[in-house]
Amino acid sequence: MSTPPSSRSWGGLTRLLPAGVDPGAMPLLVARGLRAFGDGYMAVLLPAYLLSNGLGTLEVGVLSTATMLGSALATLAVGAWGYRFAGGRLLRIAALLMAATGLGFAGLSAFWPLLVVALVGTLNPSSGDVSVFLPLEHARLAAAAQGHARTALFARYSLLGALCAAMGALAAAVPDWLVQHSRLARLDALRGMFLVYAAIGLIVFWLYRNLSAHDAGNSSISAPVAPAPLGPSRGVVVRLAALFSVDAFAGGLTVNALMSLWLLQRFGFSLTQAGVFFFWTGLLGAASQLAAPVVAQRIGLLNTMVFTHLPANVCLVLAALAPSLPIALALLMVRSALSSMDVPTRTAYVMAVVTPAERSAAASFTAVPRSLAAAISPTLSGALFAAGWISLPLIACGLLKISYDLALWRAMRRDRLDAE
């Protein structure tokens, strides 16, 4: 079998893939990294940009909600009707929408036009990927590997996203640097970062140009399987979606944009300091995701998801109650070192528990409740910030996530896929 053109063009970079993985997965990994870089600095800069435009903290929360609600609706549409269309085409449309989102935010400043762009666009105010790209890429990556190689591939996918998001957070200092070293106004410097976001969308479109209809680059790992709606796996997918929605609602209370706002208001952080903080927490999260396949191979996917998540959420609650900045930062660093280990294992678990034809639909229908639930909570956090209860969102997030961990263990312990 000849190597697909999309695989040949990557040369030696395919050696970075785990053994037993189709090299056609490489463009998906690179695209994930680029998108994460854009999301990384957008999550930090978004509240500063909106406040510079004269909007309040409540409007920041509403716009954060709109971005996540729009992603949820788009993901739901992919799960319900996406199997009727070529996956590669849908990814290219999403990439163009990303470019349009950056241009829209750069060119608009009033609340209502920004709300429309936030609702229909791809902007992501959180540390994780909640966009329409996610189910489409997950289904294709799942076809590129099997067993432990699949978990390792999703770990690479999550690791690259975490590393690039960390670099993106560091890039949030660029506008202030430009203001100090040029005559550029701060608002114009912030707008320029949205133009960079649009350019990233165009590059991602170019990366997707050769994606085939169904599989990850004519995979030799598994035969191409046309996507289908949910069928035999509907019960377990509904169960997982309900549980994941609790976790996502809690996570939405402390998306990076709002965590940045918390640091700015409680401790007087500058954008540069916030960017450095998110850079280091991103690196810790990336390291934990790299370790996830090793841990999962020893104790199983479900154990890894639950028993690394619990202590991370305890640290979040303690950080909200910390009496000083050093203690709060230390607890948040520990949290970052543990909280992301469930990301690749959760994805691998979902992809393994359903049939190959249902993977795209399963990824969508587990992602949609997460996005919808996460879309509600930023507005709640914004209202709490406006009322002066700036630490309450962190406490509520930690307690809800602890409840989720315990419920997940109880509901799914008989369905562990340790053999995967």
C-alpha positions, 0 to 999 in steps of 0.5 A: 500500500502506498503512503498517502500524500498527506503522510509523505509530506511530514517526513521524519516528523511521523517518528513522533507518533506512537508505534502502530499509529497511521502517519495520516494522523500527523496533520490532525496533531499539528492542527490541534497544536496551532488551534491550542496556541490561539486558544491559549492566548485568547483565553488570557486576553479576551477579558482584557480586550472586552474590558478595554472596549468598555464592557463589564465583568458580567458582559465578559461572562455572557460572551464567554457563555456565548462562545461555549454555547455556540460550540455546543450547538455546532457539535450537536449538529455534527453528531446529529447530521454530520455522518451525512457529510465528508468529515474532511469537508466539515473540518475545512468549514470549521477552519474557515469559521475560525478565521472569520471569528478572528476577523469579527472580534478584531473589527467589532467592539460593541456588545451585541455584534460581538455576542453574535460572533461569539455565538457562531464562531469558534473562540474558546475561553477555556483551557480545553478544546470545546469546539466543533473540531473535537468530535471530528478529529477524535473519530479520525484519530481513533481509526488510526490506532488500536488498544494502548496505541490509541491511548498513547495517540490521544495522549500525544494529541492532548499533550501537543494541545497543552504545550501549545496552549501554554506557549499561547498563554505566554504570548498573551504578553505580546500586546503589552510588549508592543505598547512599551516598544512602539507607539501602538495603542493597547486596544490596537495591539489586542486587536492584532492578536485576533488577526493572528487567530484568523491567520491560524484558522487559514493555516489549519484549513491548509492542513486539512486540505488533503483529508479523506472522507472517513478515515485518518489518511487511508489508514492501514491500521483499521479498515475505513468505516463510514460514520453512523448515528448512535445505535448499540452504544446509545445507553453507555453514551447517554450515561457518560454524557450525563456524567461529563456534563457535571464535570463540564459545568463545574469547569466552566466556572473557572475557564481560563478567561475567568481564572485570569480575571480572578488573578487580576482582581484578587492579586492584582496580576498583570497580563504578563504575570497571568500569561506566565502563570498559565504557561507553567500550569499548561506545561504541568498539564502537558506533562501529566497527559504524557504520563497518562498512558503509562498510568492507564496501562498499569491501573486502567483508564477509569482508575486514571480518570478518577484517582488523579482528578480527585486530589486536583479538585481538592487543591482547587478548593484549598487555593480559593481559600488560601490566605496568601498568593504563594500558597494559592499559586502552589496549590494551583500548580499541584492541581495543574499537574494532576487535573489533565491526566483524565483528558486522553484517558477519557477520550480513549475510553469513549472511543473504545466503548462504542463501535467504530461506526459510532465514534463520531456520533459518540464523540459529539454526543458526549461533547455536546452536554459538556459544551452546553453545561460549560456554556451556562456557568461562565455567566454565573461566575461573571455575576458572582464576580460582579457581586464581589464573590470572586472566590466562590466559583473556584470553591463550587467548581472543586466541590462539583468536580469531586462529586463527579469523580465519585459518581463516575467511579460508581456508575462505570466501575463495571465497564472498565476497559483495562484491556484497552 
